[in-house]
Amino acid sequence: QVQLVESGGGLVQAGGSLRLSCAASGTIVSTNTMGWYRQAPGKQRELVAMATSNGRINYADSVKGRFSISRDNAKNTVYLQMNSLKPEDTAVYYCKISQAIFGDYWGQGTQVTVSS
């Protein structure tokens, strides 16, 4: 079993910044992928950014240049620094960990609201 605890969401004005954190605990193997997804009302959940344990990173085109994902492998924690936030970034943000042996686990989600 794996548990993911997210923090850092909130309300911010357009142009502002937020930093999300997600700490994983339980059965964690050294080779894994951790990432952030988001789901806005009435829309499908979409990838925001992901980072593998060996350093490979991918971003959604909509957040490139504004968001930055990072990891602390010793703490099994992934971060998402979000700058220049826009109202269209408003969504529930979910953390996910993927491990080949144990599958995928999701966090409970944290609300990010960007006011115009």
C-alpha positions in Angstrom: 0.0 0.0 0.0 1.0 3.6 -0.8 -0.3 6.7 0.8 0.0 10.2 -0.8 -0.5 13.4 1.1 -0.8 16.6 -0.8 -0.6 20.1 0.5 -0.2 23.7 -0.8 -3.4 24.4 -2.7 -5.4 27.6 -2.1 -6.8 30.7 -3.6 -4.5 33.1 -5.5 -4.9 36.0 -7.8 -3.9 35.7 -11.5 -0.2 36.2 -11.9 0.5 34.8 -8.5 2.3 31.6 -7.4 1.7 28.5 -5.4 3.8 25.5 -4.5 2.2 22.1 -4.1 3.8 19.2 -2.2 3.1 15.5 -2.3 4.7 13.1 0.2 4.5 9.4 -0.5 4.7 6.7 2.2 4.4 3.0 2.4 5.9 0.6 -0.1 8.0 2.7 -2.3 10.6 1.3 -4.7 13.5 3.3 -6.0 12.4 3.3 -9.6 9.1 5.2 -9.9 7.4 8.1 -11.6 5.6 10.8 -9.6 3.5 13.4 -11.3 0.7 16.0 -11.0 -2.6 15.9 -12.8 -5.5 18.3 -12.6 -9.2 18.1 -13.2 -11.4 21.2 -13.8 -15.2 21.1 -13.4 -16.7 19.3 -16.4 -13.4 18.3 -17.8 -11.3 15.2 -17.9 -8.3 14.7 -15.7 -5.1 15.8 -17.5 -1.4 15.5 -17.0 0.3 18.6 -15.7 3.9 17.4 -15.1 5.7 14.2 -14.3 9.2 13.3 -13.2 10.9 9.9 -13.1 13.2 8.8 -10.4 16.1 9.0 -12.9 15.4 12.6 -13.8 13.2 12.6 -16.9 10.6 15.3 -16.8 7.6 16.1 -19.0 5.2 19.0 -18.9 1.9 19.7 -20.5 2.2 22.4 -23.2 -0.2 24.6 -21.3 2.2 24.9 -18.3 5.6 25.0 -19.9 7.6 27.9 -18.8 5.3 28.6 -15.9 5.3 25.4 -13.8 8.3 23.5 -12.5 8.3 20.0 -11.0 11.0 18.7 -8.7 11.6 15.7 -6.5 13.3 14.8 -3.3 13.9 11.1 -3.7 15.2 10.7 -0.2 11.9 12.0 1.1 9.7 10.4 -1.6 8.3 13.8 -2.2 7.4 15.7 -5.3 6.8 19.4 -5.7 5.1 21.6 -8.2 6.0 25.2 -8.3 3.4 27.1 -10.2 4.1 30.7 -11.3 2.2 33.2 -13.4 -1.0 31.4 -12.6 -4.0 32.0 -14.8 -7.7 31.5 -14.1 -7.7 28.5 -16.5 -5.3 26.8 -14.1 -8.2 26.5 -11.6 -8.7 22.8 -10.9 -8.3 20.1 -8.3 -4.7 19.0 -8.5 -3.9 15.3 -7.9 -0.6 13.7 -7.2 0.1 10.2 -8.6 2.9 7.7 -8.1 3.5 4.9 -10.6 5.5 1.8 -9.8 5.9 -1.1 -12.2 5.5 -3.7 -9.5 2.8 -2.0 -7.4 0.8 0.0 -9.9 -0.6 3.5 -9.5 -1.7 5.4 -6.5 -3.4 8.8 -6.3 -3.6 11.5 -3.7 -6.9 12.9 -2.4 -6.5 16.1 -4.4 -5.9 19.7 -3.5 -8.0 22.7 -4.8 -6.2 25.4 -6.7 -8.3 28.5 -7.5 -7.0 31.4 -9.5 -9.1 34.5 -9.5 -9.0 37.1 -12.3 
